[in-house]
Amino acid sequence: MNQDIKGIYIHIPFCISKCNYCSFYSVANPSKFIKNNYTTCLVNEIRASNEKINDLISIYIGGGTPSVLESKDITEIIKALETTFKFNFKNIPESTIEINPGTVDYEFLKTLKDLGFNRISLGVQSLNDYTLNVMGRVHTAQDSLEILTNLESLGFNNISVDLMFNYPSQELFSTEQDILTLLKFKSVKHFSIYSLTVEDKTKLAYQLKHNMLKMNNDQLERYQYYRIRDILKLNGIEQYEISNFARPGYESKHNTLYWDRKNYLSFGPASSSF
């Protein structure tokens, strides 16, 4: 298809540790040497592109956990994009980066703001410390709340949060309670809320196979889903995809590019272009 490129996706394949449910490609606890060399290779890949881009709508940096990189690495990637494709990053309508609690400090967040990121995707998953531990997450509920406070203080006003429900051992109404807590932050405009799917060769699959954990039945999962959808709607958060909800006007431009079959470029080892 000969259509203008509207989006760019950058894949960062690193995490502090592998979550129990995750089957995505990522390298756990990479050394500084590996991260530095990866950034160099990624920048070279970007600079080797000969695509011409006009009217770019979205840039999305995902993973993995992009915030495992140092702020200088993120800066280097953005500068490579700007020089290769001849645009000002601060003028992109939507520029998103995924971050996880437990991987960033205030100075890192400030660098993101200074670079011109205007949308943050925060991997909260749960605001219950026991559930986070069962999931294999490396952060606490308080870490998530502190990051949201810092993001608001820096002036970010378009934050998406990831939540998961129907996880074994998770209390029935815990995700609903999490939503109500997160709605207290005015900058949270978007929710990505996923029902757990069990993937082969994950630690969770092993735990279930050996009766260390037990899944809910489908009826209970559906019951949670419909309640979550209703609570969001009552609070002005509209559903626009199966697992994605937003205040009007804050739907993810990047998600929508994919769903509308718009042309996009991707860079990194586990990404693909249109």
Disulfide bonds with the S-S distance in Angstrom:
none
